[in-house]
Amino acid sequence: MTVRTGDELPPLRIPITRTLIVAGALASRDYQDVHHDAEAAKEKGSPDIFMNILTTNGLVGRYITDHFGPRARLRKVAIRLGAPNYPGDEMVLTGQVTSVAEGTAEVAVIGKNGIGHHVTGTVTVRLPSDAPGTGDAPRTTPITTTPITTTPDTPR
């Protein structure tokens, strides 16, 4: 696989279902009621339950590894939430390679839904060794973590 700055990743369309929202919240141990209880979400000013950031983070990671392959390694994921993902909508993830150096690529990612941009950010990925000029990172290489910036749980 040849990876070049400017390459665009194909879009990934994700239907936003109640099951996806609730399952993602449970899987990430986020028991806030706004992610599973429609009445509680409405009491807090939201029209319905909405997706949590950890589910979004996982979907962004899936988008990158689906494109670069299962041997690609996420090194840094820095995302910011915007418009909530509500049930019945669809999020379309798109990405563009912004840099490639020494077997690592940086990808700008945007996830849009019917309201606007749900997620924006960048992902740094170690490319698999079958990409020209790359080699797998040593297993001892730590993953860089960046604090995740979020908007308040109740949409504005």
N, C-alpha and C positions, 0 to 999 in steps of 0.2 A: 504494500500500500504506500503510495507516494502522498505525502502531506505537504501542502504549500500554504504560505500565508495568503489569505484571501479566499481559500476554499470555503464553499458553503456546504453545510450539512443538510441532508434532506429533512423536510419537516416531519415531525412526529405528532399525530393527532391523538389526543387522549380524551375520551368521553368522561366528563365529571359526573359520577354517579354517587348516590348516597352510600352505597356499599364501599366504593373507593375511599370516600372521605372518612367514614367510620372505621373501616379496616386500617387505614393508614394511621389514624389517631390511636387506635388500640395497639397496633404493632409498635408504635413509638412511645407507648405508655403516656400519652397525652390525654388525660381523662377530663379535660375541661369540657363542660357541658355544651359549649357552642359548637363542638365538633361532632356531637351525636344527638342532641336534644333540640328539635326545631322550636319548641315552645320556649325553652330557656334562651335560645339564640334570639328569638323575637323579643323577649323581655329585655334583652340587652341591646336592642336596636338594630339587629341584623334581620334581613328578610327570611333567612333560613340558616341551616348549619353551613359551615364553610371549612375548607381544607386547611390543615395546619402546615407550618413551615417544614417540619421534618418529612412529611409526605412529599411536598414539593421538592425538597432537597434530594430525596430518593429518586424521584422521577427525572430530575436533571441528571443525576448520576447514570441512571439507566439510559437516557438519551445519548450520553457521551459514549458509554461502553457498547451500546448497540451499534454505534457507528464505527468505532475504532477496534472493536472486538473484545472478547473476554479476557485477553491477556493485557489489555491496556490498564493502567493503574492510575486512579485518581490521586493527585498529589495535593490539590487545593481546590476547594469549592467555596466561592464567595458570592452569595446571592442576597438579593433584597426583594421583599414582597411589595406588591402594589395592590391592584384590584383583587378582591377575594374570588376564589373558585367556589361557585355555588353548584348544587346538584342541577342537572339538566343542561349545563353549559358544556363547552368543549375548550380544552386548552391546546394550542398549537405551539410546540417548541420548535425554534429555529436556532441555528448557530452558524458562526463564521470563525474560521481560524484567524487569529490576529497575530500570532507569531509562532515560529518553529525554530528550535535551537537545541542541539545536543540531545536529540531523542525525546524532547518534550515539546508539546504544543499547548498554546493557550487558546481557548475558545470563548468567544463572547456568546452568551446564550440569552434568548428572550422567549418568554412564554406568554402568549396572548390569549385572552378569552373574550367573551362578548362584551365585557365592560371596558377592557383595556389591557394594559400590561400587568399580568399576575406576578411574573418573576423576571428579574434582570440580573445579570451577573457574569462572572467569568469562571471558567474551570481550567485548571492546569492538569494536563494528563501526560503521563509517561507512555510513550508509544510502544507497541509491541515490537519485539526484535526483528520481525519480518518486514517492518517498514525500513526503506533504504536509509542507511547511515545511522540506524538506531540500535540500541542494545537494551536489554532489560535492566532496570535499576537493581542494585544489590538489595537483597531482602531486608537488610538492616537500615535502608534509607527511611527516615521517619516521614510520616505524612504531615504536611504543614497544616495547622488548623488556624482558621481566622474566625473571630467572633461573627456571628450571624446578626445582621441588622434586620429588625422586624418592625412592622407597624403594630399598633395596639391590636389586641385580640378582637375588639369591637370595631367593625368598619365605621368609617366616618361618613 
